[in-house]
Amino acid sequence: MSAAQSQLALDVALRDFPDLTTMVAGPNGQAITAACHLLDQPGQMLIWGAPATGKSTLLQALARYATEKQQAAAYLSLSRGPVPSAALLAGLETLQLVCLDDISDVAGEREEEIRLVELINRVRAGGGALLMSSRRPPARFEPVTPDLQSRLGWGLVYELAPLDDDDKAKLLRRRAAARGLTLSEEAARYLMRRRSRDLHGLMTALERLDSASLAAKRRLTIPFIREVLGGD
């Protein structure tokens, strides 16, 4: 594959944006249903779990779904930097849905915790829905400000569990279909054997296969997957 072909594939490949229709609930059906209900019955909800359990995907997918329903929504990841100042966060309380990802990353930082508490207060006072994610449950959050600890207990709390191999294969096939690709059950299982079963790794591999398939104009067969990933 030439450099020009590779660049063309990267430029025009379909992006794998999180979407509720491509999610696989697995053991997390109750949590996903509760999150969706926030759009009709605004409140507060916190989901927590280990990495690669779908926390960010759920927050991003729900924000996208809200936008598609003509509801004003915002998604903010706190793992990419400090909590923005109150001035930069001004107006979020007027939205119908605010999704705050990785809030456990601010634990122990007093000024950031205070800004987070203020944002939670404003969203609640404005009558909007608030969906947050954390790597730890509220009882193990260990903030330095008592106000934040109390705010985390205001709404529903759900733990997200990892998907089993059957659900991961189903998710791979749905994500492939969303990109316009056909991935057979056998090919999905082969991909899982070739790569780490970590969801981040599997989705990265699928994105790489998408680009290679588009550039080479080939289907996602097992021989093609072996050819693209065989050197890893």
C-alpha angles and dihedrals in degrees: 000000000000124000089247092054091048092051092048090053091050092048098052105027114120113258117237100231115179111261130177090227092061096045120105112215099200107158091348100069095115093052093048092048091049091050091052090051089062088077091061099029108033116215141119129287135174124199122191138178147123121303116287095026094117102261097134091040092056093048093048093044093051092048089051092047091050090052091050087054089054092253119137110244141166135197121204127179115206092192092077097061145324123316105278119248121271089254092057092045093049112128098026089107089065092061123097093227133025119184117196114190127199097007090163087073090074095052111125095021104107099196093046092047090053092051090049092051091050091051092048089050093051095047091049092047090048092055095241130138120257124199117183135179132206138173089227134047117251092257090061098037093102100197120180092225116069090209092067092050090054093046092055089061095054097093146019120315124202132177116220114219126206119264118249121237094268091054092044090054090049090049092050091052093048093048090048091051090050087058091051093256131127114224115179122218089248092051091048090053090048091052090051091052091049096048138041110279088233107122094227091055093046093050091048090052091049091052090051091049090049091056093045093047092051094047095046095037090229134135124246097262123156092253090052092047089050090049094051099040101025095098093057 
